Amino acid sequence: MLVAKGYRPVNRDQQFLLPPDMREWVPPTHPVWTVIEIVDTHLDTSAFHDSRRTGGAGRAGYDPDMLVTLLVWSWSRGVRSSRQIERACSEVVSYRVICAGDAPDHVTISRFRKDNHTACEALFTQVLILAARLGLGRLETIALDGVKIASNASKDANRTEDGLRRAAEAEAARIAAAAAAAHAATDDAEDDLYGEDDPGPGQVPAELADPTTRSARIAEALAQLDAQKQAEQSERDGKAQDYLARLDAGETVMGRVPVGAEVAAAERRLAEAVAAQQAVIERFRGRTASGGGGGFVPKPVDEHHLVRRRRTELDTALRKQGERTAAAGQRRRNITDPDSRLQPLRGGGWLQGYNCQAFTSADGLILATGVGTGPVDYDYFPDMVDKAGKAAQLIDTSRRDTNPVGADPARPAPAPAPEELIGVMLFDAGYCSRANLTSPGPDRLIATGKSHHLEAAAAADPVTGPPPPQADPIQAMTRRLRTEAGIATYRKRSPIAETVFGHAKHNLGFRRFTSRGLDRARSEWAFHAAVHNLGKILTHLTAGTPLPATS
């Protein structure tokens, strides 16, 4: 058993508990110094400076570069609350180094982030360029996936259109009642102060002159519902009119009847069946009247099997139309964040939030981001593939000298197409559609079923060689995923695409947006991606790679 000589003294009255030189608070190898250097010398923060004005009355403001560094550092440590950041600036040495001991309050931090959300989104591109110059961003295999992130709103705040109108009426009544109560209270107070006959210098209370934001949010939610209904109705009307015009022209139109044309098409088919059977009956009556052979007696129109079938189809179309009309009235909007939507979760249940997309490279760098309200992933495919292609070209341009010695500066070398830069793109079954399989762009593997089903099919019945020339796109992709090379490549999807989401949710605690609205959700998700990529840069620099020289 070891025995200590004594105890270390605990002297809380010591004047210099920390070294007077701030650079001795943390060692020079601490990553906080690298983050400070990156923001100060490698990122263009002019957009953050443009939103602030100096030279006016009052005390000096905080340096935007310091606030950007503070936000990047705190988010990389899983701290996104402005109050927690303010507290860390007083208690955590790395935060004190960033703000040089002059800690900003949480209101300053929150307002800075709110006022500069567009600049925060643009920061993602700069970090991506820096990562590319360091050699990050492997493009031989990239993968896209989506994750549902909760909005800064409760799903209990969803209201149907009728509920929103009732809420608007109730809010208007509440404001009117509050105004009347405030007016009466003011009258009583002024009577006591000035007397009943003296009007006094009374004013309308400021809170009554300025309506509350709740009324504005309810009005915005109603406007969104009205706009959505009008857009959907216009689209339905256009498709229905085109379909019916083709029917009137005598064309045989195959496929599903467009929504909105179902009742009219069913009425046309019923009228045709009635007319055809009526013509049979008239011909039979004509033969009988002329003394010809009676033959088979046709059934009455209402009893004919085709007429009965067409009546059933018309009843079904009318029922579906009524159900859609009723469902349209049950559409919901959130009165806290009208842009957010109820999102279905893979394990069951619902989440009020957004569908966040991220394209990731083989070495874990986020290449492109997207945020939307639609719950299905395949709708995001075209936009995200386009963003990934532009990111690949940006990475390629950042890595090579576009005007080498001997080249004509007036005629720079053309940028390679995304198909030449990206090896293969990987997607799960949520992105599978014939349009996505056949759209132009880099080579892709899109799952046509669950991963374990694909693995079982490839193991039980492997194939070789290309699919038949006339194969359906989905059948061709299914066959490709049963080849040894195809299934081996697709196995890389999950580690590439899903690791970034696990890091975001479990390591950085990014499970809910702090701001509200679709635009701010997009900027917040892009800023998170920039912080993620900065983390990849820091990890890369630990291998001894120096930061690139600044121009």
Secondary structure by P-SEA (a helix, b strand, c coil): ccccccccccccccccccccccccccccccaaaaaaaaaaccccaaaaaaaccccccccccccaaaaaaaaaaaaaaccccaaaaaaaaaccaaaaaaaccccccaaaaaaaaaacaaaaaaaaaaaaaaaaaaccccccbbbbbbbbbbccccccccccaaaaaaaaaaaaaaaaaaaaaaaaaaaaaaaaacccccccccccccccccccaaaaaaaaaaaaaaaaaaaaaaaaaaaaaaaaaaaaacccccccccccaaaaaaaaaaaaaaaaaaaaaaaaaaaaaaccccccccccccccaaaaaaaaaaaaaaaaaaaaaaaaaabbbbcccccccccccccbbbbcbbbbbbbbcccccccccccccccccccaaaaaaaaaaaaaaaaaaaaccccccccccccccccccccccccbbbbcccccccccccccccccccccccaaaaaaaaaaccccccccccccaaaaaaaaaacaaaaaaaccccccccaaaaaacccccccccccccaaaaaaaaaaaaaaaaaaaaaaaacccccccccc
